[in-house]
Every structure is written in structure tokens, then in C-alpha cells.
Amino acid sequence: MRVFKFFINLNKEEKWLNEMAKQGYSLSKKSCGYEFTPIKTEYAAIKMDYRRFKKQEDFEDYCALFEDSGWQHIAGTKHSGYQYFKKADESGTEDIFSDVPSKAGRYKRLSNMWIGLAAFYIPIFAAFVAVGFIELAPLLDPKSLYLTPGLWEESGAAFWGAFLFETPFALFRGALFALFPIMIMLFLIFAFKANKYYQSAQSD
Amino acid sequence: MKRDKNLPLTETVYYILLALVEPAHGYLIMQKVGELSGGQVKMAAGTLYGAIENLGKQKLIQPVQSEDSRRKVYVITSRGAELLRLDFERMQQMIEVTKGILK
């Protein structure tokens, strides 16, 4: 079973995954959406960390530490950031974090990732604007997205025919211009939200 | 004498450094910290991993050659050992002075 969902709040995501597990669906993979496999075994706690790794050996070492201490790594890769663990046996600790600052720290890393993503796209966007690949004018003047000569001087059926015909193309052009600013805004909002969760998690 | 800005060490950092006087990998550190603290300090995997990463950045511990291909092995550095000793002396001072007052 595959489910598409998006979270910024790791606690909410954990809660949802644990509810899915209670209903008999255990997370088996996360790539494009969440993949679940039906489980018969009794409910097992799922916990999340957020961490990216530069080297494969660091990732292996990280997974080995969790497995040694009773937490099976069920989803996540070296670069995915999101790491999912399932409690493998009774011997392990209750949680994958034993103090408040380290549990809050995952939100700091998450927030930094969103800022990094925004910081990555801002210069690209600026470069596209500088070379004229993306024009800012259409955002302020949507009429300029219509390229039919003399369109705005037409009237009646001739106008509406040409206008409606070109609207899908204009929307497409507009979306292309708006895509970068919207993406960058979203990344910054996500970074801001994750940082808010970081601050509130610290005072828990 | 001016005190080192890293002092006092937190309880978990102190026990991790103490555990790494001899080389150990992550899970062994976790077990040793539990034993050394008489079961008082129980570290979970995520917390320990972050602590190891931080201590490595501060050059208080360093990775050493390991026979285990999956698990990294760490050992305390001379700087780490120095801090451990300074914190031990700091606590000894506290114990001495307390002994005299609380009888």
C-alpha cells in the first residue's frame, strides 16, 4: 500500500506512523510516498530522527548503533535525512533519544536543510532573472503573458476566442515565472516552522 | 588559574570520555556509560550518536582503526583526557569542601 502525505512536524509524522502500525500497516519504505506492508505481529513503536550523512560508512555506523541497541532501521537512506526506526525487541530503550536537547536537535537539522534548499535556489533564481530567462514583469503585469498581437484591442467574440485559446499557454508561462519565487517562499516557511518546533521542543 | 571554558562537563559527556579511555564503538560506549554510572545514566542511540559527533568535532575523541567494517571505533584524545582530569579535580574540590561543611 502506498500513501502520499507531507509533514514538517516530526512528532505528528511519528504519531501517524504509529497509528498506521496499530491498524496493522508497518512502514517498509519511504521514497515517493510512504510504502506500507501489512503486519501480523503486535504493535511496535516507530521513532524518527532527521540526519544526513556525507559518507556511506558514517551512515552504516549510525544504523549499526541503533540496531545494536534494539532499534531496527526500517526506512531512510544516506541522503534522505528522514530516518525511521522500529523497536525490535523489549530490551531497547523507550525512545531513541534520552534527553530533551538531543530530541529537539532533529528539528534544528530539519530547519537547516530547508534553509539550505532555499539558499540553493535563490542564486539560481537570481541568475535566471539576470540573464532574462525569467522575467519579473509578468508577475506584476499578467497581460504581458499573452503574446497574440493586438489581443487587448479586440472586442466581442474575436477577443474571447483568442483570449480563451491563449489562456492555458499564458498560465503555463506565468507558472514558469512564478515557480521559483513560490518554491523559495515555501522552503523558507518550512524552515521557519521547523525552527519553531525546535524552540518549543527545547522547552518541553 | 583561569578555568577551561569547557568545564564543567555534563554528566553524559564525562561518562562518555571516561568510557573512551579505552577504544570502543557506539554500542559499547552506551553499555559502559550505563555500567560506570551504576545504571544512573541510560543513553539512547540517537542521543549518543549526536554526543559522539559533537565530541569528535571538539577533538575530544577521535576515530581509530577498526576491524569491524560497520562500526566505527573511538578513543579519547590527549585534549579529552586533559579535560577529564580537570573536571575530576574540580569535582574533588567540591567533595573536599562539602565534606568539611556537611558532616
Interface residues (C-beta under 8 A of the other chain):
Chain A: K47 D49 R51 E57 D58 E60 D61 Y62 C63 A64 L65 F66 D68 S69 W71 T93 E94 D95 I96 F97 S98 D99 S102 K103 G105 R106
Chain B: T12 H25 G26 Y27 M30 K42 M43 A44 A45 G46 T47 L48 Y49 G50 A51 S69 R70 R71 K72
